[in-house]
Structures are given as C-alpha cells and as structure tokens.
Amino acid sequence: MHFRTRAIHIGQEPDPATGAVVPPVHFASTFAQPGAGEWREYNYSRSGNPTRHALEVTAASLEGCGPEGGALAFATGMAAIHCVIASLRAGDHILASSDLYGGAYRLLHKVADRAGLTVTLADATDLAAFEKAIEPNTRLVWVESPGNPLMTIIDLKGVAEIAHRHGALAACDNTIATPVLSRPLELGMDIVMHSATKYYGGHSDLMGGLLAMREKHVYDDLAFLQNATGAIMGPMESFLCSRGAKTLELRVREQSRSAQKVAEWLSQRKEVKRVLYPGLPTHPGHELAKRQMDGAFGGMLSFELNATDAQTKAFVKATQLFSIAVSFGAVESLISQPASMSHASYDPADRAKAGITDGLIRLSIGLESADDLIADLERALFSTT
Ligand SMILES: *Cc1c(COP(=O)(O)O)cnc(C)c1O
C-alpha cells in the first residue's frame, strides 16, 4: 500500500464494538482485569493505551519499522529524545551533528552531563571529520537532516555505517523531513525521532514526540524506558496526532511546492544575501537531498537579509500572514529569527560558529496560497529594508 493509504488505514480500523469509522478516544487510566493476576491487552494507560497504540501502529507503518520493531508516542519531542538519552550509562559518549535543534542542544549540554554522559558536536556534512570525532566510548550518534535552521543535509546512510563500525546506535531527528520525504530506518538508522508537535500533528494544536525503531532489542529497551520514566503521549493528543497523520503526505507535498516557489522568489531579491533551501541547486546539500529525499525538499527554509539585527526584527514584524512564533510544520505559516528565538539557548560562540547570524530568518510554509505568501514578504521587504 502507498504511504497515504497506510496513513489512513493502518492502526485506524473501524471500532469493532460499534462500527465507528473513527476509533474512539480511550481516556481510561486503568482497565478492569478478568481476575487477580490475570491480564488483558491493556491494564494501565502509562504502560499502554488503545488510542496511543493506534497512533504507534500508524507511525510504525509510515516510518518502515518492519515486523520486529515499532513506534512509541511521547508527551513531547524532548521527552522522546530524553528517553533515548536515558538508555545510555554514565561514562558513555554521544556524538551529534552541529546543526542541532536548540532544545536538543540544551538537553545534551545541560542535562545529559549530569548523568555522567559526554557530548561532542561535529560537522556531519564531512563524514571523514565526523568519524574522527568518534571516541572509544561513543554509544550514540545523533543527527538531524535537514538541520535546523540551516537546512543542512546529512548523508544518513554514511552516518549509520560510521556508527555501526564503532558499535554505536545511529539516531536521526526526522522532524523537518517527515517520513513522507525521508525514511532513515530504510537507510540503516536504528532510531528515528520526531517532534509530533510539528508536521505529524500539523495544526499547531498538540504537543507530542515519536520514536521509531526497526530492531526488536532497541524497541524493547526504549519501550521499557518509556513505561519506567512515564512521559507518554495522552489520549487526546494521540487522537489528534492520528488525525493529523492522515493528511501528512498531502500537506507536506503541497508545503514543499510552495516552499520551493518562495525560495526561488527570495533568491532573486537583492535585499537577500543567501537562501537556504535544499531544493535550490545553490544549496550545498542539493545533490544529496535529491538522492535521499523522496521527490521534494520540505516546507522549511531560511534566508539571510543584508540587514542589521534591528532591521531583521522589523522585517519579521512587518509580515502579516506569517505569525512570529517558534515551532513549524502546521497549516499556518510562521516566521522566526532563530538567533533570538529557537536557538537562543545556544552558547553565543557555538551559535556564531554554526552560522546562525542575527540576519537569519526562518520560514515555515503553511497551506496558504504561495502567491499570497510571496506578496506578503514583498510588502515587508519594501517597508523595512
Ligand atoms: C520542536 C523540535 C524538537 C522538540 O520537540 P517538542 O515537541 O517541542 O518537545 C526536537 N527536534 C526538532 C527538530 C524540533 O523542531
């Protein structure tokens, strides 16, 4: 079955008790047992809940987890990353790519260190240099592709091979690409992570996280830790996320079409220093993205204005269809200045090294007409630069 068919039918069968086409939302925290010490499929909602399970089955199909693996749904994307970190032991080392989501950077540098883990960030677009940053105790390699906010493209197959050569697990934050455009498990990654708050949910109305695993022992360990630490996705969010997943492919393909148009338009403007979108031939990751991503380049792009910090802030404010907000991946378009918003938790030196300047602006393209979005950007450029 094709992706969009599975998104609608796998895990989302009509309710056998009533025939309801949309499975009901199960809010129960606990489930009656046939007798003491006798168990049915569900007993307590932290360990398993039918509404959450339905979403996990859908996500496992979309991510390509196969018969041995599975997906797990968490309260937030950060809870999902934290669960992976919790699978490590004091003394273990994590190697991560340098173009990293701000919250992941904070978790690795200000939380993981308390548990005795060490972290190195390295440029994963240069695989040879990335491999040199591996240490004898590296147990986890963590990358993000496309990266946030520079849209860096990383060779996921190459990263998985490096990790496996050194006995580490390979994990990929696939939030920006979505399983529509990238399925890292098929490229050899062991763990795929999503902030379901973004494209999976798709409507700026839920928070959630997902992990997807192909191998049974990796899935089993993370499922154990999810129950043991408890940051599960709630029933209402699971229901909303399953609903979002049904239109995931349609949304992402349309948002990619509009993002391509906006990126091409911006690259013609003299006020714009550079446009970072993997769909442009000028992007350093373009050729790799063409091979690695499934026929489109996603709904996110960044660009740098020839402007001061104050002018950049004025431009961001002058747009009308784009709300100034962190987050992305929803039907409404958003605009942000990463240096003062999503990446404010970076150490300023690391931020400068990563190329996140004050003039950098990130767009999340929604489902409005691309022509209206371009007209809005043009008006804002005219009035502020
Ligand atoms: C938002 C985001 C996260 C964190 O997810 P939350 O749902 O906000 O906890 C992690 N990685 C990326 C790429 C994100 O965009």
The ligand as an SDF file (V2000), in Angstrom:
LIG
                    3D

 15 15  0  0  0  0  0  0  0  0999 V2000
   10.4050   21.0280   18.1450 C   0  0  0  0  0  0  0  0  0  0  0  0
   11.5460   20.1270   17.8970 C   0  0  0  0  0  0  0  0  0  0  0  0
   12.0030   19.2390   18.8690 C   0  0  0  0  0  0  0  0  0  0  0  0
   11.4030   19.1850   20.2670 C   0  0  0  0  0  0  0  0  0  0  0  0
   10.0670   18.7880   20.2340 O   0  0  0  0  0  0  0  0  0  0  0  0
    8.9650   19.3090   21.2930 P   0  0  0  0  0  0  0  0  0  0  0  0
    7.7400   18.6350   20.8160 O   0  0  0  0  0  0  0  0  0  0  0  0
    8.9380   20.7850   21.2370 O   0  0  0  0  0  0  0  0  0  0  0  0
    9.4160   18.8250   22.6360 O   0  0  0  0  0  0  0  0  0  0  0  0
   13.0700   18.4190   18.5490 C   0  0  0  0  0  0  0  0  0  0  0  0
   13.6540   18.4540   17.3340 N   0  0  0  0  0  0  0  0  0  0  0  0
   13.2400   19.3050   16.3800 C   0  0  0  0  0  0  0  0  0  0  0  0
   13.9120   19.3090   15.0510 C   0  0  0  0  0  0  0  0  0  0  0  0
   12.1860   20.1600   16.6340 C   0  0  0  0  0  0  0  0  0  0  0  0
   11.8080   21.0140   15.6980 O   0  0  0  0  0  0  0  0  0  0  0  0
  1  2  1  0
  2  3  1  0
  2 14  2  0
  3  4  1  0
  3 10  2  0
  4  5  1  0
  5  6  1  0
  6  7  2  0
  6  8  1  0
  6  9  1  0
 10 11  1  0
 11 12  2  0
 12 13  1  0
 12 14  1  0
 14 15  1  0
M  END
$$$$
